[in-house]
């Protein structure tokens, strides 16, 4: 009887570990961020938004993105922008993105 209980306990523990590992592998840590950028052109204002979004999550990811366009350890999802001409800089863009830690 003791051997059966030990075997069952080991099997249940192993199944729990496997299920926990599968769940954590599927679950990403994601955040939704928004930012505002202002610049002389619409393109540059969007660039300012992208910078602020990454800076809000991880300065290392921002530095890598500035250096070579990659964000190691993160997926930098599609950005959505709303831009208007005018203001003190010429263009103001508001943007948002979901950024996930891989």
C-alpha positions in Angstrom: 0.0 0.0 0.0 2.8 2.4 0.9 4.5 1.7 -2.5 1.3 2.5 -4.3 0.8 5.8 -2.4 4.4 6.8 -3.1 4.1 5.9 -6.8 0.9 7.9 -7.1 2.4 10.9 -5.3 5.4 10.9 -7.6 3.2 10.6 -10.7 0.9 13.5 -9.5 4.0 15.6 -8.7 5.5 14.9 -12.1 2.3 15.7 -13.9 2.0 19.0 -11.9 5.6 20.0 -12.9 4.9 19.2 -16.5 1.6 21.2 -16.6 3.2 24.1 -14.8 6.1 24.2 -17.3 3.7 24.1 -20.2 1.6 26.9 -18.8 4.6 29.1 -18.1 6.0 28.5 -21.5 2.7 29.6 -23.1 2.1 32.6 -20.8 4.0 35.7 -21.9 4.4 38.7 -19.7 2.9 41.5 -21.8 2.2 45.2 -21.1 0.1 47.7 -23.1 1.8 51.1 -23.2 1.0 54.4 -24.7 3.2 57.4 -25.5 3.3 60.9 -27.1 5.9 62.1 -29.5 6.5 65.6 -31.0 8.8 66.4 -33.9 9.2 68.4 -37.1 7.9 65.6 -39.2 5.3 62.9 -38.8 7.9 60.2 -39.3 10.1 61.6 -36.5 7.1 62.1 -34.1 6.3 58.4 -34.6 10.0 57.6 -33.9 9.7 59.5 -30.6 6.6 57.5 -29.7 8.5 54.2 -30.4 11.4 55.4 -28.2 9.1 56.3 -25.3 7.2 53.0 -25.5 10.5 51.0 -25.2 11.9 53.3 -22.5 8.8 52.7 -20.4 9.4 48.9 -20.5 13.2 48.3 -20.6 16.0 50.7 -21.2 18.2 47.9 -22.4 15.7 47.0 -25.1 15.5 50.6 -26.1 19.3 50.9 -26.3 19.5 47.8 -28.5 16.7 49.0 -30.7 18.5 52.4 -31.2 21.7 50.5 -32.0 20.5 47.9 -34.4 16.7 47.8 -34.6 16.3 44.7 -32.4 14.7 44.2 -29.0 16.3 41.1 -27.5 14.0 39.4 -25.0 11.0 41.4 -26.1 8.5 41.3 -29.0 7.7 44.9 -29.9 4.2 44.5 -31.4 2.6 46.6 -34.1 2.2 50.2 -33.1 -1.0 52.2 -33.7 -0.6 56.0 -34.1 -2.8 59.0 -34.2 -1.0 62.0 -35.6 -1.9 65.7 -36.1 0.0 68.5 -37.7 0.5 71.6 -35.6 1.7 72.4 -32.2 5.1 73.8 -31.1 7.1 71.0 -32.9 5.1 70.6 -36.1 3.7 67.1 -35.5 2.3 65.4 -32.5 1.7 61.7 -32.5 0.0 59.5 -29.9 0.8 55.8 -30.1 0.3 52.5 -28.3 1.7 49.0 -28.5 1.7 45.7 -26.6 5.2 44.7 -25.6 5.8 41.2 -24.5 8.7 39.7 -22.6 9.8 36.5 -24.3 
